[in-house]
Amino acid sequence: MDYMKVKNAVSFWFLKFISCIISYLPLVFGRFLGRLAFCIDKKHRDIALKNLNTAFSRGKDKTEIYSIAKKVFENLGMNLIEFCRIPQLNSENIDKYVTIRGFDNFLNARKKNKGVLFLTAHFGNWELMAAAHALKGYPLNVVVREPDNPIFERFVKYVRTRCGNKMMDKNSQMRSILNVLKKGESVGVLLDQNVTWVEGVFADFFGKLAATNKGLALLAIGSQSPVIPAFIIRKDYKTHELIFGKEIPVQITDDKRADILVNTARFTKVIEDMIRKYPDQWFWVHQRWKSRPENDPNKGKKSEAMIYSSICPLSRIKRL
């Protein structure tokens, strides 16, 4: 018998056992865990405070920013418990936890028979959002970054696919995702994380250029599938609201480079607008502005930094 296979299997079932125990903890305990993490995890607390100061330096004082950062950690603590509860969800009990607004926006987009691209972010309880959508009868193909640990990856995939969703690695070939859209299926893309110069373009995010993945723009242009924004909002301890926004217009011209920049900027603005409404529900612990255009290692070459900036109204699309 292969020792590593046995070890991995035991580890996987141990994670399931621990997850089951966590799922029965009250959400108030998750909130407490979040507060505890806020107190002891100086690294991520500092990242969150720095990001919030970058975004709201003129609109919010230090006390308000500190309060928002604490609530972010509290939300993440509750997310942990709710993530462990996902395997217990079904089509009969999901309405107790998630209400839906704007579902017609998704249904109308679906009628175009070109598949649907969902623009979303690490917002509210994004894992619950995908599960709720699947339990409503419309499973998703979600583009994700798989965890590095194979045992943890297996466990996370088990939870994420429990309600009928499928996972697609972010490194998947563009063709495979386009084929899924051609079948009329839906694809979810989280577009709020920092990427390298090769993977993305630079677009305004809270007044500062942020490296943003160009994948969604490429998919929207290549498939001509409608792009629908979708976010989930935590209303209180137990309930959430899943919001489907109106279809986002996608620019498609003969200048593909310009189209990628313009569309990515539009998508980023939608995410920013939602964060401004509910600042305590976004993933501020991520270094969103880590990659900088001035440090582009490809400067002077074809792949040099691509920038879309509202600061330059006469020449919005430019190279560094």
N, C-alpha and C positions, 0 to 999 in steps of 0.2 A: 504494500500500500504506500502511495506517495505521501511522505510526511508533510510537505508543504500544502498539498491539497486538503489534508485533514486539518491542518492548522488554520488555513484560510476559511474552511467551512465552519469550524468551531468559533472563530473570531466573528464571522458574519452572524451566526445565530446568537452569539453573545450580544452583539450590537442590537439585534432585534429585541432581545430580552430587556436590555437596558432601556431601549426606546419605548417598549411597552410600559415599563414602570414610570418613565417620565411622562407619558401621555396621560396618566391618571393624576398628575400633580395639578393643583389649581393654577390658573393663569396669574393670580396674585403672586405666587411663588416665582413664576417666570419674570415678573416685574421686579421682584426682589433680586433675582440673579442678575438682571440687567443693571440695577443700581450698584450691586456689589462689583460687577465688572467695571462700571464707570469709575469706582473708587480705586480699584487696584490695577487696572490695565492702563497705566499712564501713557503708553505708546499710542494706543488707539484713541484715548481721550484727547490727547494733544492733537492728533490728526483731525479729529472731528471739530475741535475748537478752532484750529487754524483754518479749516475749510469754511466753517461758518463765518468766521471773521472776514475771509476773502469774499464770500458771497454777500454778506449783509453788513459790511463795515459802516455803511452810511445809514442804514435803515433800522438797525437794532443795537441796543446797548449791551454791555458785557453781561449784565444780569440775565437778560432775555436769551442771549446766545448760550450762556451756561445752562439755562433751563432747557433749551431745545436739545442741546447735546445729551443731557441726562435722559430726556424722554426718548431719544434715539436708542440708547442702550436698553431702556425699559422695553421698548417695542421689540428689539432683537431678542430679549429674554423670553418674551411671550411667544415670539415666532418659533423659538426652539421647541416649546411644548406643543404648539399647534402643528409643527412639522411632524412630530412624533404621532400626532393624532390622525394624520391624513389616511393611513390604512383603515381607520375605523369609519371613514366617511362613505356615504352612498347617496344615490339619487333621492332617497326618501328623507334623509336628515340634513342634507346640505343647506336647505332653505332656512334652517334654524340659525345658521351662522353667517350666511352670505346672501345679501339682497343685490339685485342687478338694476342698473340704470343705463338706458341707451342701447339696449340689446338690439333694437331695430337697426342701428347703425351697422352692426355686424351682419345681421340677416340680409340687409339690402346689398352690402358689399359681396356677400356670398352668392347672391343671385347673378352676379356677373360671370360666374363659372370660370374664374381665373385663379381660384384659390384666394386666400386672404393672408396678408402680412400684418402681424400685430407688432406695434411699437410699444414697448414697455420698459420698465426699469426695476431696480432693486428698491422697491417702494412698498410700504405697508407690509403685508405678508404675501410677497410675490409667489411663493410656493403654493399657498392656499388658492390664489387666483387661478393658477393653471389647473389645479385639481377641480375647482368649482366649475370651470368652463367645460371640462371633460364630462363631469357628472350631469351637466345640462344637455348632454348628448352630442357635444362637438369637441372631440379630443383634438389635442394640439400636437404639433411637432415643435419642440422647443430647442433652440440652438443654445447649447451650454458649454461651459468649460468643465471637463470632467476632473474630479479630484485626483490628486497625484497618487494617493494611497489606493491600491487596487481593492482592498477589503472595504474601505470606507466608500469607494466609488460604487461597489456592488450594492452596498446598503442604501446609499443615496438614490441610486437608480431604481432600486426596489420600491422605495417610497414614492418617487416621482412618477413612476409608471403604474402604480397601483390602481389609479382611477381611470386608466386608459390612454394616458398621454405617451408619446414616444420622445426619446431624447436624440438629438443630433449633435455630435461633437462640433465645436466651433471651427475645427480644422477640416470639416467635411468639404468635399468638392462642391463648388457652386452648382455644378450640373445636377448633383443628386438632390439638392434643395429645390432647384427649378423643376425637376421632375415631380417632386411632391406637390408643388403648386399647380402643375399641369393637371394633376389628378383631382384638383378642386379642394385639396386639403388646406389646413391653416398652419402657418409657421409663426412662432413667437420669437422675437429678437429683443434682448435686453441691451439697450444702447447707451448705458450711462457709465461705462467703465473706461479707464485710461487704457490706451493701446500704444504700440510703437509707431514710429514714423511710417514704416512699411505697411502696417495694417490700416492706417486711418488717415484722416485729414484733420485740419485744425478749424474748429468753429467756435464762435462765441458761446460761453456758458457762464452766466452771471458776470458778464463784462470782461472775462478773461479767456484767452484762447485755450481750448482743451482738445487734446488728441482724441478723436472720435472714430470708431470703427466705420468704414465705408461700406461694409457688407450689406446693410439694409438698403442703401441707395442703389447698389449694384443689382440686388435682387428685384427691387421695385422697377428699375429701368429694364432689366432683362426679361422679366415676366409680365410686366404691366399689370400686376396684381394690385388691387386696392390696399392701401395702408391705413389701418385703423388703430388709433391710440387706445390702450387699455391699461387701467390702473386700479388697484384695490386700496380702499381707505379703511383704516381701523376706526370704527365708530365708538366702541367702548371695549370692555374686557372680552366680550363674547362675540360681538357682531361686527361685520365688515360690509362695505358696499363696493361692488365691482362696477366700474364705470367704463362704458364704451363711448369714446368720442366720435365726432364726425370724421369722415374720410379725409385724409390729408392730401391735398393736390400734389402730384408728382411731376416735376419738370422733365420733359424728354425732348431734347433737341438734337441737332447734329454735333453739338459740342459735348461729348460725354464727360470730359473733365469738369466742365462748368456744371453739368447736371449733377454729378456726384457731390460737388461742393455745396451747391444750392440746396439740394434735397437733404443732405446730412445736416446742414444748418437749420432747416425747417424742423426736422425731427428733434434736434437738440433743443430748439426753442419750445416745443411742445412739452418736453420733459421739464425744462426749467420752469415753465408756467405752472405746472402741477406741483412742483417742489415749493414754489413761492406760496401756494395756497396751503400746503400742509408740510411745512419745513421739518417737523419733528418725525416724519415718516420716511424720509429718504436715508440712504446708506452713507452717511457723512464720514464714516470711519475709513473710507477708501480714498487713496491719494489720486483724486480725479485730475489734478493739474500737474502730475508728475512729469510727463514728457513735455518738452518745450521745443518750439520751432527753431529757436536760436541755436539749439544744440544738435540740429539735424546732421547726422554723419554723412548724408548723401548730398549735402549742399553743393550746388553747381552741377549736379547730374540730373538726368531725366526724372529721377524719383525724389527730387528735393521736396521739402515741405510744401504741402498744398494748404493754402489758407483762405478761409472765407471770413471776412471781418466786416461787421457793420460800422466799424470806425472809419472805413474808407468808402464813403458813398459813391464816389465817381469811379472807383476801381476796386470793387469788392473782391474779385477773384484775383489772387496774386501769388507770386512765388516769393519765397524769402530772399 
